[in-house]
Amino acid sequence: MFPDDSVQSIITPSLWWEETETKNLERGCLVYAFIPHVDQVPYTIKPVGRSQAERHDSAKLDIAPLRMKDRRKKEDLPVAAMTLHDSELWAAYRAKKRVCLVLGSAVPAVDNKLRFGMPKKSTAPTVIVAPYYGSDQDGTRAGYNPELVERIRHAEYPQFFWDKLPISGPKESILRLDHIQPVGTQSNSYELAKYKLSENAMELMDDLLKWLIWGGVPADSLILDYRKEIESTFG
């Protein structure tokens, strides 16, 4: 399934992905989630008038780019479905349903007595994931430059990881470790894809995370042996 010049080749290929029937958000699991486009300019939504003067449940909206330098003020027009507190605003992002890799473990729930008087958002549990992007240039997506894909496959960049997912979709995918973000643990925030990384594969993924965050992999990491082999073969 994996070419000889891929990181996966240093682990038995059949043990890279495993099928799973788990119903829990476990490290290494593949999930589907709506992920915003990171590089986009977000928009802010402001109610500027009611569609009908006597109604408080509908309004005319003004949509404009959201910029940090713009001055903000609390909107005075009350709209039942768009209540805001001080210092808040409505932001809109383009998002896409993507396959993601669960990188964090499930967090323990906070005791009810410790949450008394606090809004739910203050302690709402999340899980950390990283999204995959299709690398194929097949006319339906921009994909990635083939030369860049090869260099990513050869583990030259800490923020990218090349992979072939065990589900329908692109033939090859790029995991963006620099796009790590939280996803809510409510059942309507994600869907399980019924596959997960093997234990050995997850250990290697942890080495990649250490490389991205701390600037290097452990001295005994298989990635170092892989890079030596790649450099001796490809220069």
C-alpha positions as CSV (number, residue, x, y, z in Angstrom):
1,M,0.0,0.0,0.0
2,F,2.9,2.4,0.8
3,P,5.9,3.1,-1.4
4,D,9.4,2.2,-0.2
5,D,10.4,5.9,0.2
6,S,7.6,6.7,2.7
7,V,7.8,6.9,6.4
8,Q,5.2,4.1,6.6
9,S,7.7,1.7,5.0
10,I,9.7,1.5,8.2
11,I,6.7,0.0,9.9
12,T,4.9,-3.1,8.6
13,P,2.5,-1.5,6.2
14,S,-0.4,-3.7,7.2
15,L,0.0,-2.4,10.8
16,W,-0.2,1.3,9.9
17,W,-4.0,1.6,9.9
18,E,-6.3,-0.7,11.9
19,E,-10.1,-1.0,11.7
20,T,-11.8,-0.2,14.9
21,E,-15.4,-0.3,16.2
22,T,-14.7,2.0,19.1
23,K,-17.4,4.6,19.9
24,N,-14.9,6.7,21.8
25,L,-12.6,9.5,20.8
26,E,-9.3,7.8,21.1
27,R,-5.8,9.0,20.1
28,G,-5.1,7.9,16.6
29,C,-8.7,7.6,15.5
30,L,-9.9,9.1,12.2
31,V,-12.9,11.3,12.4
32,Y,-14.9,13.7,10.2
33,A,-15.3,17.3,11.3
34,F,-16.1,20.7,9.8
35,I,-12.7,22.5,9.7
36,P,-12.5,26.3,8.8
37,H,-10.1,27.4,6.1
38,V,-7.2,28.7,8.2
39,D,-5.8,31.3,5.8
40,Q,-9.1,33.0,5.0
41,V,-10.2,36.5,6.0
42,P,-13.2,35.9,8.3
43,Y,-16.4,38.0,8.2
44,T,-18.4,39.6,10.9
45,I,-22.2,39.7,10.8
46,K,-24.1,42.7,12.1
47,P,-27.9,43.1,12.3
48,V,-28.6,46.5,10.7
49,G,-32.4,46.5,10.6
50,R,-35.4,44.3,11.2
51,S,-37.2,42.6,8.2
52,Q,-40.4,43.7,10.0
53,A,-40.4,46.5,12.6
54,E,-42.4,44.5,15.2
55,R,-40.4,41.3,14.9
56,H,-37.4,40.5,17.0
57,D,-36.7,37.0,15.6
58,S,-35.5,38.2,12.1
59,A,-33.3,41.0,10.8
60,K,-31.4,42.4,7.9
61,L,-27.7,41.6,8.1
62,D,-24.6,43.4,7.1
63,I,-21.6,41.1,6.3
64,A,-18.1,42.7,6.2
65,P,-14.5,41.5,6.6
66,L,-13.4,41.0,10.2
67,R,-10.1,42.8,10.9
68,M,-8.3,43.2,14.2
69,K,-7.7,46.9,13.7
70,D,-11.3,47.8,13.3
71,R,-13.0,49.4,16.3
72,R,-15.9,47.5,17.8
73,K,-19.0,48.6,19.6
74,K,-21.9,46.7,21.0
75,E,-24.8,46.5,18.6
76,D,-28.0,48.2,20.0
77,L,-30.4,46.4,17.7
78,P,-31.9,43.4,19.6
79,V,-32.4,40.2,17.6
80,A,-33.5,37.2,19.6
81,A,-31.4,34.7,17.7
82,M,-28.2,36.9,17.7
83,T,-27.8,37.8,21.3
84,L,-24.3,39.1,22.2
85,H,-22.5,39.9,25.4
86,D,-20.0,42.7,25.9
87,S,-16.8,42.3,23.8
88,E,-18.5,39.6,21.6
89,L,-19.2,39.7,17.9
90,W,-20.5,37.3,15.3
91,A,-17.9,35.8,13.0
92,A,-18.4,33.7,9.9
93,Y,-15.9,31.3,8.4
94,R,-15.9,29.1,5.3
95,A,-15.5,25.5,6.5
96,K,-15.3,22.1,4.9
97,K,-16.0,18.6,6.2
98,R,-12.5,17.0,6.4
99,V,-11.0,13.8,7.7
100,C,-9.0,14.5,10.9
101,L,-6.6,12.6,13.1
102,V,-7.3,12.6,16.8
103,L,-4.1,13.6,18.6
104,G,-5.3,14.3,22.1
105,S,-6.7,11.9,24.7
106,A,-10.2,12.3,26.1
107,V,-10.2,14.9,28.9
108,P,-11.9,14.2,32.3
109,A,-15.2,15.9,32.9
110,V,-15.4,18.7,35.5
111,D,-17.6,17.9,38.5
112,N,-20.9,19.6,38.4
113,K,-20.4,21.3,41.8
114,L,-17.2,22.9,40.4
115,R,-19.1,24.3,37.4
116,F,-21.9,25.9,39.4
117,G,-22.6,29.4,38.3
118,M,-20.3,29.1,35.3
119,P,-21.3,29.1,31.6
120,K,-21.0,25.7,29.9
121,K,-18.4,27.0,27.5
122,S,-16.0,27.6,30.4
123,T,-15.5,23.9,30.9
124,A,-16.9,22.3,27.7
125,P,-14.7,19.3,26.8
126,T,-12.8,19.2,23.5
127,V,-10.4,16.9,21.7
128,I,-7.4,18.0,19.7
129,V,-7.3,17.0,16.0
130,A,-5.2,17.7,12.9
131,P,-6.9,17.8,9.5
132,Y,-6.0,16.0,6.3
133,Y,-6.0,17.7,2.8
134,G,-6.1,15.8,-0.5
135,S,-2.9,16.1,-2.4
136,D,-4.2,14.8,-5.7
137,Q,-4.3,17.3,-8.6
138,D,-7.2,15.6,-10.5
139,G,-9.2,18.6,-11.8
140,T,-11.6,18.7,-8.8
141,R,-9.0,20.1,-6.3
142,A,-5.9,22.2,-6.5
143,G,-4.0,19.6,-4.6
144,Y,-0.2,19.9,-4.0
145,N,2.7,20.3,-6.3
146,P,4.1,16.7,-7.0
147,E,7.6,17.8,-6.2
148,L,6.5,19.2,-2.8
149,V,4.5,16.0,-2.2
150,E,7.7,13.9,-2.7
151,R,9.6,16.1,-0.3
152,I,6.8,15.9,2.3
153,R,6.8,12.1,1.9
154,H,10.5,12.1,2.6
155,A,9.8,13.9,5.9
156,E,11.6,17.2,5.1
157,Y,9.0,19.4,6.9
158,P,7.7,19.1,10.4
159,Q,4.4,20.7,9.7
160,F,3.4,18.2,6.9
161,F,3.0,14.4,6.8
162,W,2.2,12.4,3.7
163,D,-0.3,9.5,4.0
164,K,-2.7,7.2,2.2
165,L,-6.0,7.0,4.1
166,P,-8.0,3.7,4.4
167,I,-11.2,5.4,3.4
168,S,-12.7,6.6,0.1
169,G,-11.5,9.9,-1.2
170,P,-8.1,11.2,-2.5
171,K,-5.5,8.7,-3.3
172,E,-2.9,10.6,-1.2
173,S,-3.4,13.1,1.6
174,I,-1.3,15.6,3.5
175,L,-1.8,15.9,7.3
176,R,-1.3,19.5,8.5
177,L,0.1,19.2,12.0
178,D,0.4,23.0,12.1
179,H,-3.4,23.1,11.8
180,I,-4.0,21.4,15.1
181,Q,-7.3,22.6,16.6
182,P,-10.0,21.7,19.1
183,V,-13.2,19.9,18.2
184,G,-16.1,19.6,20.5
185,T,-16.8,16.1,22.0
186,Q,-20.5,16.4,21.5
187,S,-21.8,13.7,19.1
188,N,-23.0,16.3,16.6
189,S,-19.4,17.8,16.3
190,Y,-17.8,14.8,14.7
191,E,-18.3,11.4,13.0
192,L,-16.0,8.4,13.6
193,A,-14.4,6.9,10.4
194,K,-13.9,3.4,12.0
195,Y,-10.1,3.4,11.5
196,K,-7.2,4.4,13.7
197,L,-3.4,4.4,13.7
198,S,-1.6,1.3,15.1
199,E,0.3,1.8,18.4
200,N,3.7,1.8,16.5
201,A,2.3,4.3,14.0
202,M,1.1,6.6,16.8
203,E,4.5,6.5,18.4
204,L,6.0,7.8,15.2
205,M,3.3,10.4,14.9
206,D,4.2,11.6,18.4
207,D,7.8,12.0,17.3
208,L,6.6,14.2,14.4
209,L,4.7,16.4,16.9
210,K,7.8,16.8,19.0
211,W,9.7,17.8,15.9
212,L,7.1,20.5,15.1
213,I,6.8,21.8,18.7
214,W,10.3,21.5,20.1
215,G,12.4,21.5,16.9
216,G,13.7,17.9,16.9
217,V,12.8,14.3,17.3
218,P,14.1,11.9,20.1
219,A,17.5,10.5,19.5
220,D,16.1,7.0,19.2
221,S,13.3,7.9,16.7
222,L,12.9,5.8,13.6
223,I,12.5,9.1,11.7
224,L,16.2,9.7,12.0
225,D,17.1,6.3,10.5
226,Y,14.5,6.9,7.7
227,R,16.0,10.4,6.9
228,K,19.5,8.9,6.7
229,E,18.3,6.3,4.2
230,I,16.5,8.9,2.2
231,E,19.5,11.2,2.0
232,S,21.8,8.3,1.0
233,T,19.3,7.3,-1.7
234,F,18.1,10.7,-3.0
235,G,20.8,13.0,-1.9
